[in-house]
Amino acid sequence: MSNLDKATFGGGCFWGVEELFSRLKGVENATSGYMGGHIQNPSYEQICTGRTGHAEVVQVEFDPSQVSFKELLDYFFRLHDPTTPNQQGVDIGNQYRSVIFFHSDEQKEQAQDFIRSLEERDAFDKKIVTEISKASEFWEAEDYHQDYYQKKYQGGDGPICHTLKPESYLENN
């Protein structure tokens, strides 16, 4: 397990993002939490005010020999709408913004290149507004948020707030 790498993504409500990433081969852990704000150890209630600056995120620990960061980027852009500022579906507020928190210069460059390629190909009808920011302290969300989807829908066959687009963006990237 010492060969795991880390990636952090915000794509709206973290319950669906966590569930979908946890299904991906090579992802060892997907943990819901908060990143990018200006207060220490924020609570869910504080995040929901939109005044802390934090985004709801999922921190992914992955085995790069099984799944690359670029494949995680592809997955991330397939499971949310990167063109809506501070919103995913009916969830509105800066805590729901589209953001990639990079953990290395290589991740930053790959994220920038990936977005540039998507924009050059007009992969989306509108401009991509996904932020690319340096990872800061990750605050794990409260226990009741972890594995929320599995707890609520034992067996994993309930509705999910994110839809994974079947087509990959990797073919031309």
C-alpha positions as CSV (number, residue, x, y, z in Angstrom):
1,M,0.0,0.0,0.0
2,S,3.0,2.3,0.3
3,N,3.0,2.8,-3.5
4,L,-0.3,4.6,-3.5
5,D,-0.7,8.1,-4.9
6,K,-3.2,10.7,-4.0
7,A,-5.6,12.9,-6.0
8,T,-8.3,15.3,-4.8
9,F,-11.4,16.2,-6.8
10,G,-14.4,18.4,-6.1
11,G,-17.4,17.8,-8.4
12,G,-20.5,18.7,-6.5
13,C,-22.0,16.6,-3.7
14,F,-19.3,14.4,-2.5
15,W,-21.5,11.3,-1.8
16,G,-21.9,10.6,-5.5
17,V,-18.3,11.5,-6.4
18,E,-17.0,9.2,-3.6
19,E,-19.3,6.3,-4.7
20,L,-18.3,6.4,-8.4
21,F,-14.5,6.8,-7.7
22,S,-14.7,3.9,-5.2
23,R,-15.9,1.6,-8.0
24,L,-12.9,2.4,-10.2
25,K,-10.3,-0.3,-10.5
26,G,-7.0,0.8,-8.9
27,V,-8.7,3.1,-6.4
28,E,-7.9,1.8,-3.0
29,N,-9.7,4.5,-0.9
30,A,-12.1,7.3,-1.7
31,T,-12.8,9.6,1.3
32,S,-15.3,12.5,1.5
33,G,-14.0,15.7,3.0
34,Y,-13.3,19.4,2.6
35,M,-10.4,21.4,1.1
36,G,-9.6,24.9,0.0
37,G,-11.1,27.0,2.7
38,H,-9.8,29.4,5.4
39,I,-10.9,27.8,8.7
40,Q,-9.5,24.9,10.6
41,N,-11.4,21.6,10.9
42,P,-14.7,22.8,9.4
43,S,-18.0,21.1,10.0
44,Y,-20.5,20.1,7.3
45,E,-22.9,22.8,8.7
46,Q,-20.1,25.4,8.3
47,I,-19.4,24.3,4.7
48,C,-23.0,24.5,3.8
49,T,-23.1,28.2,4.5
50,G,-20.7,28.8,1.6
51,R,-18.7,31.2,3.7
52,T,-15.7,29.0,4.6
53,G,-14.3,28.8,1.1
54,H,-14.0,25.0,1.3
55,A,-15.2,22.7,-1.5
56,E,-16.8,19.3,-0.9
57,V,-14.1,17.0,-2.2
58,V,-13.2,13.4,-2.5
59,Q,-9.6,12.4,-1.8
60,V,-8.7,9.4,-3.8
61,E,-5.8,7.0,-2.9
62,F,-4.9,5.1,-6.0
63,D,-2.4,2.6,-7.3
64,P,-0.7,4.2,-10.3
65,S,0.3,0.8,-11.7
66,Q,-3.5,0.1,-12.1
67,V,-5.0,3.5,-12.9
68,S,-3.1,6.7,-14.0
69,F,-3.8,10.2,-12.9
70,K,-4.8,10.9,-16.5
71,E,-7.4,8.2,-16.3
72,L,-8.7,9.7,-13.0
73,L,-9.0,13.0,-14.8
74,D,-11.0,11.4,-17.6
75,Y,-13.3,9.8,-15.0
76,F,-13.7,13.0,-13.1
77,F,-14.8,15.0,-16.2
78,R,-17.2,12.2,-17.2
79,L,-19.0,12.2,-13.8
80,H,-19.9,15.9,-13.4
81,D,-20.5,19.1,-15.3
82,P,-17.3,21.2,-15.4
83,T,-19.1,24.1,-17.0
84,T,-21.3,25.3,-14.2
85,P,-19.6,27.7,-11.8
86,N,-20.4,26.9,-8.1
87,Q,-23.1,24.4,-9.1
88,Q,-23.8,20.8,-9.9
89,G,-27.4,20.2,-10.8
90,V,-29.7,21.5,-8.0
91,D,-26.8,21.9,-5.6
92,I,-25.7,25.6,-5.7
93,G,-22.9,27.2,-3.7
94,N,-19.1,27.6,-3.9
95,Q,-18.8,24.3,-1.9
96,Y,-20.1,22.5,-5.0
97,R,-17.6,24.0,-7.5
98,S,-15.6,22.0,-9.9
99,V,-12.0,21.8,-8.7
100,I,-8.9,19.7,-9.0
101,F,-6.5,20.0,-6.1
102,F,-3.1,18.9,-7.3
103,H,-0.6,17.2,-5.1
104,S,2.4,17.6,-7.4
105,D,3.6,19.8,-10.3
106,E,3.1,16.7,-12.6
107,Q,-0.6,16.5,-11.6
108,K,-1.0,20.3,-12.1
109,E,0.5,20.0,-15.7
110,Q,-1.6,17.0,-16.5
111,A,-4.8,18.7,-15.4
112,Q,-4.0,21.8,-17.3
113,D,-3.2,19.8,-20.5
114,F,-6.3,17.7,-20.1
115,I,-8.6,20.7,-19.8
116,R,-6.8,22.4,-22.7
117,S,-7.4,19.3,-24.9
118,L,-11.1,19.2,-23.9
119,E,-11.5,22.8,-24.8
120,E,-9.7,22.5,-28.1
121,R,-12.0,19.6,-29.0
122,D,-15.1,21.5,-27.9
123,A,-15.9,18.5,-25.7
124,F,-18.5,20.6,-23.8
125,D,-21.1,23.1,-25.1
126,K,-19.8,25.7,-22.7
127,K,-16.4,26.9,-21.3
128,I,-14.9,24.6,-18.6
129,V,-14.7,26.5,-15.3
130,T,-12.9,23.8,-13.3
131,E,-10.4,25.3,-10.9
132,I,-6.9,23.9,-10.6
133,S,-5.5,24.6,-7.2
134,K,-2.6,23.4,-5.0
135,A,-3.8,20.9,-2.5
136,S,-4.1,22.3,1.0
137,E,-5.1,20.6,4.3
138,F,-7.7,17.9,3.7
139,W,-10.4,17.8,6.4
140,E,-12.2,14.4,6.5
141,A,-15.9,14.8,6.5
142,E,-17.9,13.5,9.4
143,D,-18.4,9.7,9.7
144,Y,-22.0,9.7,8.5
145,H,-20.8,11.1,5.1
146,Q,-18.3,8.3,4.5
147,D,-19.6,5.6,2.3
148,Y,-23.0,7.3,2.5
149,Y,-24.3,5.8,-0.7
150,Q,-23.5,2.3,0.4
151,K,-25.0,2.8,3.8
152,K,-28.2,4.3,2.3
153,Y,-28.6,1.9,-0.6
154,Q,-27.1,-1.4,0.5
155,G,-26.2,-3.2,-2.6
156,G,-25.6,0.0,-4.5
157,D,-28.7,0.0,-6.6
158,G,-30.3,3.3,-5.5
159,P,-30.4,6.6,-7.4
160,I,-27.1,8.5,-7.5
161,C,-26.7,12.3,-8.0
162,H,-23.9,11.9,-10.5
163,T,-24.1,10.2,-13.9
164,L,-21.0,8.7,-15.5
165,K,-20.9,9.5,-19.2
166,P,-20.0,6.3,-21.1
167,E,-17.6,7.9,-23.6
168,S,-14.0,8.5,-22.6
169,Y,-12.2,11.7,-23.4
170,L,-8.9,9.9,-23.5
171,E,-9.0,8.7,-27.1
172,N,-7.7,12.0,-28.4
173,N,-5.9,13.3,-25.3
